[in-house]
Amino acid sequence: MKTSAQDPLHSYHWGNGGKAWELLKDASLSVKLETIEPGEGEQKHVHRQAQQYFFVLSGKALIGLEAETIALEKEEGLHIPPGVVHRIYNPFHDPVKFLVISQPDTATDRINIK
């Protein structure tokens, strides 16, 4: 099935400044195109089973891990193994657009960390 941001399987807003377009949704794999507005981001969380790969298409983002923060710029990516507390956020002045690939899907595999 061909999908795009103009014709995704589903799109939704998350947090205060994030938007996601589901390009592929399967129990074993999901691919999302996401954006985060300047100054916004997601809550720290962990996936017990799912691994994820974040790949920046435009802009810059920070990914906070348990013990470090990694900056990602255009055409850079980062693998997050299962069990690693993380969050992606955008403290910069321009929106960030990125792909997040999860295997398996994270729909029922997310624990928020305060």
C-alpha positions, 0 to 999 in steps of 0.5 A: 500500500502506497502512503504519504503525508498527504494520504497517510493511514492516520494522522494525529497531534501529540503533546503541545507541538507534535504531529504524526502521520502513520505511513505504515502500521503493523503489529510488527513494524510501524513507520511514522513521519513526525514534526515537532514545533520549536520549544516542544517535545515528548515526555520521557518514556521507555519501550520494553519490547520495541526498538526505534530508529529516529532519522531527521529529515529537516531541522535539528532535534535532541534525544535525551537518553538515560545518561546523555543527550544526543543532537541530531541534524538533517540526515542523521539518525539514532537507534534506541534499543528496547529498555532505554529511557528516551525522549525527543525534543526541539529546543531550537528555532525551527520545526524538526521533521523526522521519521521514527521506525518502531519494531514492533509497533509501540501502540501498547508498549510505552511507559511514561517516566515522570 
